[in-house]
Amino acid sequence: MYGNGAAHDLVELIRTKRVDATLQTDFSVRFETDEEGNQALKLVGEPLFEGGVHYVLRKEEDELAAKLDEAVRAAKADGTIAKLSMEWFGQDFTKSLQELGESLR
């Protein structure tokens, strides 16, 4: 098992059979397809942990942070982020791993 490098690099190591397995996020694996457009890799086992996506600001950007927090809350509440996630990624990545359940496999 190998777990060092960018997601695409690690996936390429599996494809070329230089490694047998790697630790990877479900997000990056979903975009790896074979020549016919079929899913090329699969996730196995239970997720090791659940991570989040965060925006990063300078420490003194309190006003901007408050505006971003409000905008994200509103977009989550009205379903905008879920809709965009489905449109662009084919899955609602706003849901937790528990909510997604077996759809990750």
GUGU-367864 format. One record per atom (N, C-alpha, C): residue number from 1; atom name; x, y, z. Coordinates in Angstrom, 2 decimals, padded with zeros to 5 digits, always signed. Layout:
<sites>
+-------+-------+---------+---------+---------+
! lumke ! zalum !       x !       y !       z !
+-------+-------+---------+---------+---------+
!   NUM !    CA !       X !       Y !       Z !
...
+-------+-------+---------+---------+---------+
</sites>
This chain:
<sites>
+-------+-------+---------+---------+---------+
! lumke ! zalum !       x !       y !       z !
+-------+-------+---------+---------+---------+
!     1 !     N ! +000.85 ! -001.16 ! +000.00 !
!     1 !    CA ! +000.00 ! +000.00 ! +000.00 !
!     1 !     C ! +000.89 ! +001.22 ! +000.00 !
!     2 !     N ! +000.47 ! +002.22 ! -000.74 !
!     2 !    CA ! +001.23 ! +003.45 ! -000.88 !
!     2 !     C ! +000.29 ! +004.62 ! -000.66 !
!     3 !     N ! +000.72 ! +005.63 ! +000.06 !
!     3 !    CA ! -000.18 ! +006.75 ! +000.36 !
!     3 !     C ! +000.50 ! +008.08 ! +000.35 !
!     4 !     N ! +001.40 ! +008.33 ! -000.58 !
!     4 !    CA ! +002.12 ! +009.58 ! -000.61 !
!     4 !     C ! +002.06 ! +010.14 ! -002.03 !
!     5 !     N ! +001.54 ! +011.35 ! -002.18 !
!     5 !    CA ! +001.49 ! +011.96 ! -003.49 !
!     5 !     C ! +000.11 ! +012.50 ! -003.79 !
!     6 !     N ! -000.02 ! +013.12 ! -004.94 !
!     6 !    CA ! -001.30 ! +013.67 ! -005.37 !
!     6 !     C ! -002.25 ! +012.54 ! -005.74 !
!     7 !     N ! -003.54 ! +012.80 ! -005.62 !
!     7 !    CA ! -004.55 ! +011.77 ! -005.89 !
!     7 !     C ! -004.36 ! +011.15 ! -007.26 !
!     8 !     N ! -004.19 ! +011.95 ! -008.29 !
!     8 !    CA ! -004.05 ! +011.40 ! -009.64 !
!     8 !     C ! -002.80 ! +010.52 ! -009.74 !
!     9 !     N ! -001.70 ! +010.93 ! -009.11 !
!     9 !    CA ! -000.47 ! +010.14 ! -009.15 !
!     9 !     C ! -000.68 ! +008.79 ! -008.49 !
!    10 !     N ! -001.37 ! +008.78 ! -007.37 !
!    10 !    CA ! -001.61 ! +007.52 ! -006.67 !
!    10 !     C ! -002.51 ! +006.60 ! -007.48 !
!    11 !     N ! -003.51 ! +007.15 ! -008.10 !
!    11 !    CA ! -004.40 ! +006.35 ! -008.94 !
!    11 !     C ! -003.62 ! +005.78 ! -010.13 !
!    12 !     N ! -002.75 ! +006.57 ! -010.69 !
!    12 !    CA ! -001.94 ! +006.10 ! -011.83 !
!    12 !     C ! -001.03 ! +004.94 ! -011.41 !
!    13 !     N ! -000.52 ! +004.98 ! -010.20 !
!    13 !    CA ! +000.30 ! +003.86 ! -009.70 !
!    13 !     C ! -000.51 ! +002.58 ! -009.62 !
!    14 !     N ! -001.78 ! +002.67 ! -009.24 !
!    14 !    CA ! -002.64 ! +001.49 ! -009.21 !
!    14 !     C ! -002.92 ! +001.01 ! -010.64 !
!    15 !     N ! -003.26 ! +001.92 ! -011.49 !
!    15 !    CA ! -003.58 ! +001.56 ! -012.88 !
!    15 !     C ! -002.41 ! +000.85 ! -013.57 !
!    16 !     N ! -001.21 ! +001.31 ! -013.31 !
!    16 !    CA ! -000.02 ! +000.73 ! -013.96 !
!    16 !     C ! +000.53 ! -000.45 ! -013.17 !
!    17 !     N ! -000.18 ! -000.86 ! -012.12 !
!    17 !    CA ! +000.17 ! -002.02 ! -011.30 !
!    17 !     C ! +001.51 ! -001.89 ! -010.60 !
!    18 !     N ! +001.93 ! -000.63 ! -010.34 !
!    18 !    CA ! +003.15 ! -000.40 ! -009.57 !
!    18 !     C ! +002.87 ! -000.54 ! -008.08 !
!    19 !     N ! +001.62 ! -000.34 ! -007.67 !
!    19 !    CA ! +001.17 ! -000.61 ! -006.30 !
!    19 !     C ! -000.17 ! -001.33 ! -006.38 !
!    20 !     N ! -000.51 ! -002.05 ! -005.32 !
!    20 !    CA ! -001.77 ! -002.79 ! -005.30 !
!    20 !     C ! -002.91 ! -001.99 ! -004.68 !
!    21 !     N ! -002.59 ! -001.06 ! -003.79 !
!    21 !    CA ! -003.64 ! -000.31 ! -003.09 !
!    21 !     C ! -003.08 ! +001.02 ! -002.63 !
!    22 !     N ! -004.00 ! +001.93 ! -002.34 !
!    22 !    CA ! -003.62 ! +003.23 ! -001.81 !
!    22 !     C ! -004.76 ! +003.75 ! -000.95 !
!    23 !     N ! -004.48 ! +004.69 ! -000.11 !
!    23 !    CA ! -005.53 ! +005.39 ! +000.64 !
!    23 !     C ! -005.98 ! +006.56 ! -000.22 !
!    24 !     N ! -007.28 ! +006.71 ! -000.37 !
!    24 !    CA ! -007.79 ! +007.70 ! -001.29 !
!    24 !     C ! -009.15 ! +008.19 ! -000.83 !
!    25 !     N ! -009.53 ! +009.37 ! -001.21 !
!    25 !    CA ! -010.88 ! +009.85 ! -000.92 !
!    25 !     C ! -011.85 ! +009.31 ! -001.97 !
!    26 !     N ! -013.10 ! +009.16 ! -001.58 !
!    26 !    CA ! -014.10 ! +008.71 ! -002.54 !
!    26 !     C ! -014.25 ! +009.72 ! -003.67 !
!    27 !     N ! -014.05 ! +010.98 ! -003.34 !
!    27 !    CA ! -014.20 ! +012.04 ! -004.33 !
!    27 !     C ! -013.24 ! +011.84 ! -005.50 !
!    28 !     N ! -011.97 ! +011.60 ! -005.23 !
!    28 !    CA ! -010.99 ! +011.49 ! -006.31 !
!    28 !     C ! -011.15 ! +010.20 ! -007.10 !
!    29 !     N ! -011.56 ! +009.13 ! -006.45 !
!    29 !    CA ! -011.71 ! +007.85 ! -007.13 !
!    29 !     C ! -012.85 ! +007.87 ! -008.13 !
!    30 !     N ! -013.90 ! +008.60 ! -007.84 !
!    30 !    CA ! -015.09 ! +008.63 ! -008.72 !
!    30 !     C ! -014.80 ! +009.16 ! -010.12 !
!    31 !     N ! -013.75 ! +009.92 ! -010.28 !
!    31 !    CA ! -013.45 ! +010.51 ! -011.58 !
!    31 !     C ! -012.49 ! +009.68 ! -012.41 !
!    32 !     N ! -012.08 ! +008.54 ! -011.88 !
!    32 !    CA ! -011.16 ! +007.67 ! -012.61 !
!    32 !     C ! -011.94 ! +006.63 ! -013.40 !
!    33 !     N ! -011.89 ! +006.75 ! -014.72 !
!    33 !    CA ! -012.62 ! +005.84 ! -015.59 !
!    33 !     C ! -011.67 ! +005.17 ! -016.58 !
!    34 !     N ! -012.12 ! +004.05 ! -017.12 !
!    34 !    CA ! -011.32 ! +003.36 ! -018.13 !
!    34 !     C ! -011.59 ! +003.97 ! -019.51 !
!    35 !     N ! -011.04 ! +003.35 ! -020.54 !
!    35 !    CA ! -011.17 ! +003.89 ! -021.89 !
!    35 !     C ! -012.62 ! +003.97 ! -022.36 !
!    36 !     N ! -013.48 ! +003.08 ! -021.85 !
!    36 !    CA ! -014.89 ! +003.08 ! -022.24 !
!    36 !     C ! -015.74 ! +003.99 ! -021.37 !
!    37 !     N ! -015.14 ! +004.66 ! -020.40 !
!    37 !    CA ! -015.88 ! +005.55 ! -019.52 !
!    37 !     C ! -016.48 ! +004.89 ! -018.29 !
!    38 !     N ! -016.14 ! +003.62 ! -018.06 !
!    38 !    CA ! -016.63 ! +002.92 ! -016.88 !
!    38 !     C ! -015.74 ! +003.21 ! -015.67 !
!    39 !     N ! -016.32 ! +003.08 ! -014.49 !
!    39 !    CA ! -015.55 ! +003.27 ! -013.26 !
!    39 !     C ! -014.36 ! +002.32 ! -013.27 !
!    40 !     N ! -013.15 ! +002.84 ! -013.09 !
!    40 !    CA ! -011.93 ! +002.05 ! -013.20 !
!    40 !     C ! -011.49 ! +001.45 ! -011.87 !
!    41 !     N ! -011.86 ! +002.08 ! -010.78 !
!    41 !    CA ! -011.40 ! +001.65 ! -009.46 !
!    41 !     C ! -012.60 ! +001.51 ! -008.54 !
!    42 !     N ! -012.40 ! +000.86 ! -007.39 !
!    42 !    CA ! -013.48 ! +000.76 ! -006.42 !
!    42 !     C ! -012.96 ! +001.03 ! -005.03 !
!    43 !     N ! -013.84 ! +001.53 ! -004.19 !
!    43 !    CA ! -013.55 ! +001.73 ! -002.78 !
!    43 !     C ! -013.91 ! +000.45 ! -002.05 !
!    44 !     N ! -013.08 ! +000.07 ! -001.09 !
!    44 !    CA ! -013.38 ! -001.13 ! -000.32 !
!    44 !     C ! -013.26 ! -000.82 ! +001.17 !
!    45 !     N ! -013.98 ! -001.58 ! +001.98 !
!    45 !    CA ! -013.92 ! -001.41 ! +003.43 !
!    45 !     C ! -014.67 ! -000.18 ! +003.89 !
!    46 !     N ! -014.69 ! +000.00 ! +005.18 !
!    46 !    CA ! -015.34 ! +001.16 ! +005.78 !
!    46 !     C ! -014.40 ! +002.36 ! +005.70 !
!    47 !     N ! -014.94 ! +003.56 ! +005.55 !
!    47 !    CA ! -014.09 ! +004.75 ! +005.53 !
!    47 !     C ! -013.30 ! +004.86 ! +006.84 !
!    48 !     N ! -012.07 ! +005.28 ! +006.73 !
!    48 !    CA ! -011.22 ! +005.42 ! +007.91 !
!    48 !     C ! -011.60 ! +006.63 ! +008.74 !
!    49 !     N ! -012.06 ! +007.68 ! +008.09 !
!    49 !    CA ! -012.51 ! +008.88 ! +008.78 !
!    49 !     C ! -013.28 ! +009.74 ! +007.80 !
!    50 !     N ! -013.98 ! +010.72 ! +008.33 !
!    50 !    CA ! -014.74 ! +011.65 ! +007.50 !
!    50 !     C ! -014.09 ! +013.02 ! +007.62 !
!    51 !     N ! -013.75 ! +013.60 ! +006.49 !
!    51 !    CA ! -013.12 ! +014.92 ! +006.49 !
!    51 !     C ! -014.07 ! +015.96 ! +005.95 !
!    52 !     N ! -013.69 ! +017.18 ! +006.09 !
!    52 !    CA ! -014.53 ! +018.26 ! +005.59 !
!    52 !     C ! -013.77 ! +019.13 ! +004.63 !
!    53 !     N ! -014.51 ! +019.99 ! +003.97 !
!    53 !    CA ! -013.92 ! +020.98 ! +003.09 !
!    53 !     C ! -014.09 ! +022.32 ! +003.78 !
!    54 !     N ! -013.03 ! +023.07 ! +003.83 !
!    54 !    CA ! -013.03 ! +024.34 ! +004.54 !
!    54 !     C ! -012.48 ! +025.43 ! +003.63 !
!    55 !     N ! -012.92 ! +026.64 ! +003.84 !
!    55 !    CA ! -012.27 ! +027.75 ! +003.19 !
!    55 !     C ! -011.26 ! +028.33 ! +004.17 !
!    56 !     N ! -010.18 ! +028.89 ! +003.64 !
!    56 !    CA ! -009.09 ! +029.40 ! +004.48 !
!    56 !     C ! -008.93 ! +030.89 ! +004.21 !
!    57 !     N ! -008.90 ! +031.63 ! +005.30 !
!    57 !    CA ! -008.75 ! +033.09 ! +005.22 !
!    57 !     C ! -007.62 ! +033.54 ! +006.13 !
!    58 !     N ! -007.18 ! +034.76 ! +005.91 !
!    58 !    CA ! -006.24 ! +035.36 ! +006.86 !
!    58 !     C ! -006.96 ! +035.56 ! +008.20 !
!    59 !     N ! -006.23 ! +035.50 ! +009.29 !
!    59 !    CA ! -006.81 ! +035.59 ! +010.63 !
!    59 !     C ! -007.64 ! +036.85 ! +010.84 !
!    60 !     N ! -007.22 ! +037.95 ! +010.24 !
!    60 !    CA ! -007.91 ! +039.22 ! +010.49 !
!    60 !     C ! -009.15 ! +039.42 ! +009.63 !
!    61 !     N ! -009.54 ! +038.46 ! +008.85 !
!    61 !    CA ! -010.69 ! +038.59 ! +007.94 !
!    61 !     C ! -012.01 ! +038.18 ! +008.60 !
!    62 !     N ! -012.30 ! +038.72 ! +009.77 !
!    62 !    CA ! -013.51 ! +038.36 ! +010.51 !
!    62 !     C ! -014.80 ! +038.72 ! +009.75 !
!    63 !     N ! -014.83 ! +039.89 ! +009.14 !
!    63 !    CA ! -016.04 ! +040.30 ! +008.42 !
!    63 !     C ! -016.30 ! +039.39 ! +007.21 !
!    64 !     N ! -015.25 ! +039.09 ! +006.47 !
!    64 !    CA ! -015.38 ! +038.19 ! +005.33 !
!    64 !     C ! -015.79 ! +036.79 ! +005.79 !
!    65 !     N ! -015.21 ! +036.32 ! +006.88 !
!    65 !    CA ! -015.57 ! +035.00 ! +007.41 !
!    65 !     C ! -017.05 ! +034.93 ! +007.76 !
!    66 !     N ! -017.56 ! +035.98 ! +008.39 !
!    66 !    CA ! -018.98 ! +036.01 ! +008.74 !
!    66 !     C ! -019.87 ! +035.99 ! +007.50 !
!    67 !     N ! -019.48 ! +036.73 ! +006.48 !
!    67 !    CA ! -020.25 ! +036.76 ! +005.23 !
!    67 !     C ! -020.23 ! +035.40 ! +004.54 !
!    68 !     N ! -019.06 ! +034.78 ! +004.50 !
!    68 !    CA ! -018.95 ! +033.45 ! +003.89 !
!    68 !     C ! -019.76 ! +032.42 ! +004.67 !
!    69 !     N ! -019.66 ! +032.46 ! +006.00 !
!    69 !    CA ! -020.43 ! +031.53 ! +006.83 !
!    69 !     C ! -021.93 ! +031.65 ! +006.53 !
!    70 !     N ! -022.42 ! +032.86 ! +006.46 !
!    70 !    CA ! -023.84 ! +033.09 ! +006.20 !
!    70 !     C ! -024.22 ! +032.60 ! +004.80 !
!    71 !     N ! -023.40 ! +032.91 ! +003.81 !
!    71 !    CA ! -023.69 ! +032.48 ! +002.44 !
!    71 !     C ! -023.70 ! +030.96 ! +002.32 !
!    72 !     N ! -022.75 ! +030.30 ! +002.96 !
!    72 !    CA ! -022.70 ! +028.83 ! +002.90 !
!    72 !     C ! -023.89 ! +028.22 ! +003.64 !
!    73 !     N ! -024.22 ! +028.74 ! +004.80 !
!    73 !    CA ! -025.40 ! +028.26 ! +005.54 !
!    73 !     C ! -026.66 ! +028.37 ! +004.69 !
!    74 !     N ! -026.84 ! +029.52 ! +004.05 !
!    74 !    CA ! -028.02 ! +029.74 ! +003.22 !
!    74 !     C ! -028.04 ! +028.80 ! +002.01 !
!    75 !     N ! -026.89 ! +028.63 ! +001.38 !
!    75 !    CA ! -026.82 ! +027.75 ! +000.20 !
!    75 !     C ! -027.04 ! +026.29 ! +000.57 !
!    76 !     N ! -026.59 ! +025.89 ! +001.75 !
!    76 !    CA ! -026.87 ! +024.52 ! +002.21 !
!    76 !     C ! -028.35 ! +024.37 ! +002.54 !
!    77 !     N ! -028.90 ! +025.35 ! +003.23 !
!    77 !    CA ! -030.30 ! +025.28 ! +003.67 !
!    77 !     C ! -031.27 ! +025.23 ! +002.50 !
!    78 !     N ! -031.00 ! +025.98 ! +001.44 !
!    78 !    CA ! -031.94 ! +025.99 ! +000.31 !
!    78 !     C ! -031.63 ! +024.94 ! -000.75 !
!    79 !     N ! -030.59 ! +024.12 ! -000.50 !
!    79 !    CA ! -030.27 ! +023.02 ! -001.41 !
!    79 !     C ! -029.37 ! +023.38 ! -002.58 !
!    80 !     N ! -028.91 ! +024.61 ! -002.63 !
!    80 !    CA ! -028.07 ! +025.04 ! -003.75 !
!    80 !     C ! -026.77 ! +024.25 ! -003.83 !
!    81 !     N ! -026.11 ! +024.04 ! -002.70 !
!    81 !    CA ! -024.84 ! +023.32 ! -002.73 !
!    81 !     C ! -025.06 ! +021.86 ! -003.14 !
!    82 !     N ! -026.10 ! +021.23 ! -002.62 !
!    82 !    CA ! -026.41 ! +019.85 ! -003.00 !
!    82 !     C ! -026.69 ! +019.75 ! -004.50 !
!    83 !     N ! -027.45 ! +020.71 ! -005.02 !
!    83 !    CA ! -027.77 ! +020.72 ! -006.45 !
!    83 !     C ! -026.51 ! +020.88 ! -007.29 !
!    84 !     N ! -025.63 ! +021.79 ! -006.91 !
!    84 !    CA ! -024.38 ! +021.98 ! -007.65 !
!    84 !     C ! -023.49 ! +020.75 ! -007.55 !
!    85 !     N ! -023.46 ! +020.13 ! -006.40 !
!    85 !    CA ! -022.68 ! +018.91 ! -006.21 !
!    85 !     C ! -023.16 ! +017.81 ! -007.15 !
!    86 !     N ! -024.46 ! +017.62 ! -007.24 !
!    86 !    CA ! -025.02 ! +016.61 ! -008.14 !
!    86 !     C ! -024.72 ! +016.97 ! -009.60 !
!    87 !     N ! -024.87 ! +018.23 ! -009.94 !
!    87 !    CA ! -024.65 ! +018.66 ! -011.32 !
!    87 !     C ! -023.21 ! +018.46 ! -011.77 !
!    88 !     N ! -022.27 ! +018.82 ! -010.91 !
!    88 !    CA ! -020.86 ! +018.80 ! -011.31 !
!    88 !     C ! -020.12 ! +017.53 ! -010.94 !
!    89 !     N ! -020.57 ! +016.84 ! -009.87 !
!    89 !    CA ! -019.82 ! +015.68 ! -009.40 !
!    89 !     C ! -020.61 ! +014.38 ! -009.45 !
!    90 !     N ! -021.90 ! +014.46 ! -009.76 !
!    90 !    CA ! -022.71 ! +013.25 ! -009.85 !
!    90 !     C ! -023.11 ! +012.65 ! -008.53 !
!    91 !     N ! -022.83 ! +013.32 ! -007.44 !
!    91 !    CA ! -023.20 ! +012.84 ! -006.11 !
!    91 !     C ! -023.32 ! +014.04 ! -005.18 !
!    92 !     N ! -024.18 ! +013.91 ! -004.20 !
!    92 !    CA ! -024.36 ! +014.98 ! -003.22 !
!    92 !     C ! -023.29 ! +014.85 ! -002.14 !
!    93 !     N ! -022.22 ! +015.60 ! -002.29 !
!    93 !    CA ! -021.12 ! +015.55 ! -001.32 !
!    93 !     C ! -021.40 ! +016.40 ! -000.08 !
!    94 !     N ! -022.61 ! +016.94 ! +000.06 !
!    94 !    CA ! -022.96 ! +017.66 ! +001.27 !
!    94 !     C ! -023.42 ! +016.70 ! +002.36 !
!    95 !     N ! -023.67 ! +015.45 ! +001.99 !
!    95 !    CA ! -024.15 ! +014.46 ! +002.96 !
!    95 !     C ! -022.96 ! +013.83 ! +003.69 !
!    96 !     N ! -023.20 ! +013.40 ! +004.92 !
!    96 !    CA ! -022.17 ! +012.72 ! +005.69 !
!    96 !     C ! -022.01 ! +011.30 ! +005.18 !
!    97 !     N ! -020.94 ! +010.63 ! +005.60 !
!    97 !    CA ! -020.73 ! +009.25 ! +005.20 !
!    97 !     C ! -021.87 ! +008.36 ! +005.66 !
!    98 !     N ! -022.40 ! +008.60 ! +006.83 !
!    98 !    CA ! -023.52 ! +007.80 ! +007.33 !
!    98 !     C ! -024.74 ! +007.98 ! +006.44 !
!    99 !     N ! -025.00 ! +009.21 ! +006.02 !
!    99 !    CA ! -026.14 ! +009.47 ! +005.15 !
!    99 !     C ! -025.96 ! +008.82 ! +003.78 !
!   100 !     N ! -024.72 ! +008.79 ! +003.30 !
!   100 !    CA ! -024.45 ! +008.20 ! +002.00 !
!   100 !     C ! -024.52 ! +006.67 ! +002.04 !
!   101 !     N ! -024.10 ! +006.11 ! +003.17 !
!   101 !    CA ! -024.17 ! +004.65 ! +003.35 !
!   101 !     C ! -023.50 ! +003.89 ! +002.23 !
!   102 !     N ! -024.19 ! +002.92 ! +001.72 !
!   102 !    CA ! -023.64 ! +002.02 ! +000.71 !
!   102 !     C ! -023.45 ! +002.67 ! -000.65 !
!   103 !     N ! -023.94 ! +003.88 ! -000.86 !
!   103 !    CA ! -023.77 ! +004.49 ! -002.17 !
!   103 !     C ! -022.31 ! +004.81 ! -002.46 !
!   104 !     N ! -021.44 ! +004.75 ! -001.46 !
!   104 !    CA ! -020.02 ! +004.99 ! -001.67 !
!   104 !     C ! -019.34 ! +003.79 ! -002.32 !
!   105 !     N ! -020.03 ! +002.68 ! -002.37 !
!   105 !    CA ! -019.41 ! +001.47 ! -002.91 !
!   105 !     C ! -020.02 ! +001.09 ! -004.21 !
+-------+-------+---------+---------+---------+
</sites>
